[in-house]
Amino acid sequence: MKYKKRTITLILLACSLTFAWAATPEKTTRITWTTYEKGMAMAEKQNKKIFLYFHADWCTYCKKMELTTFKDKGIIDYLNKNYIAITVDSDREKKIASRFGVRGLPTTWFLKSDSGKLSSMPGYIDANRLLTILKFINTESYEKMSYQDFKATL
């Protein structure tokens, strides 16, 4: 009887610990990407700017950006907190790529929450540069100063 009581207690304790661990919010360790359609709707609803990343499977610099820039903790945290991050495979979604005039990869667009175009950048962007650009756009500093002046304030 004593053995059964101890076993039941241990099982209940293990279950409690498992549920407590599962309920603990995990810090995101990657960018929360979404699709174009979902992202556009989310951005308007949440009033967040849009980070729109065009890529393709065969693109060497896209892979480099995905393995370096998009693995950077500062980029992950800032994008997830301040932007709706949308990824578009330009080979699979040619109409969207055409709508944004994508001619080379990777290409990154920055949009207002209402999907109005702010700016685009072709090519690979390293983490330090991208974080500065994300802050420049998110804080709407482009309305008050040049990018060079903004960089000087950091």
N, C-alpha and C positions, 0 to 999 in steps of 0.2 A: 504494500500500500504506500509506504514511504517512497519507494522507488518510482511508482506511477506519478505521485504528486510532484516529485522533483523533475521528472521527465516533462510533465505538462507545463510546469513553471518555466523550464528551459525553452520549450517550444514557443510558449507565449512571449517570452523575452526576445527570442530570435525574430519572431514575427513583428514585434513592436519595433525593434531596431531596423528591420528591413523596410517597414513602412515609413519610419522616420527618415531614413536615408533616401528613399525614393521621393519623398515630399520636399526634400531640401532643394531649393532652386540652384541649378547648375549655371555657373558663369559661362556664357557663350564663348566658345573657342574658335568659332568660324563666323564668317559673314552670313547673315540670314538673307539668302538670295530668294527672289520670287520671280514669277513669270511676268511678262509685259502687261497682260490684261489685269491680273490681280494687283500688280504693283501700282499701276495708274489709278485704280480705284482706291487702294489703300492710302496713297499719297494725298489724294484729295480729302479723304475722310479724316486722316490724321494730321493734315496740314504740314506735311514734311516734304522737303525737296527730294528730287529723284536722282539717283546715281545709276546711269544706264550704261552697261558694259557690253559691247559687241565683241564677239570672239568666234573662233572656229577650231575644230579638233586639230587641223593641220598647222595651225599658226604657232610658230616657235616662240615669238615674243608674248603671245597670249599665255602659253604654258609658263613662261618665265614669270610673268606678272602674277599668275595664279599660285605659283610656288614660292614667291618671295613677297611681293607687295601685299597680296591678299592674305598672307599668313602672319603679317605684322600685327601684334596686339593693339597698338595704337590705332591702326586702320580699322581693325575689326570692331573695337569699342566705339570709335567715332562714327563709323558708318551705321552700325546697328542702333546707336542712340539717336542720330540726327537725320538720317536719310532712309528712304526706301530703296534698297539695292535690287536692281533688276538685271538679270543676265539674259542676253539674247544670242543664240547661235545664228550667225548671219547666213550660214548655208541652209539651215532649216527654216528660218523665218526671213526669207528674202524681201517680202513686202515691207516689213518693219525696218530692215536695214536700208532699203531703198528710200523710205520715207525720211530717214535721217541722213541720207546722202553718204552712207558708209562706203568708202572706196578702198580702204586699207585696214588692216587689223593689227593689234587691237585698236578700237576706237571707243572713247568714253565721252558720254554726254552728261551734262548737268542740266536738270530741268527744274522749273518751279513746281509747286504742288499741284497747280492746275494744268500741268504738262507743257507750259510755255518754255520755249528753248532759252537757256541762258548762255551756254558755251559748250564747245566740244574740244577734245584733245585726241589727235591721232597718235598711235604708238605707245610704246612701253613707258610707264611712269613708275619711278621708284617710290618707296614708302614715304620717305621724308618729304619729297616734293608733293606727292598726292595728299598727304595730311595737311600741308599748308594750303593747297588749293581747296580742299574740303572745308577748311575753316574760313577761308576767304569768301567762299560762296555761301556757306551756311549762315555766317554772320552778316551777310549782305554788305560787306565792306566794299564790294565793287561799285556800290552807289556813291561812296564817299571818297574813295582813293584808288590809285592804281595798284596793281598786283605787287609791283616793286616796292611801293611805299608800305603796303601791308606787310610784306616780308621783313622790312626793316623794323617793324614794331614787335616782331617775335623775339 
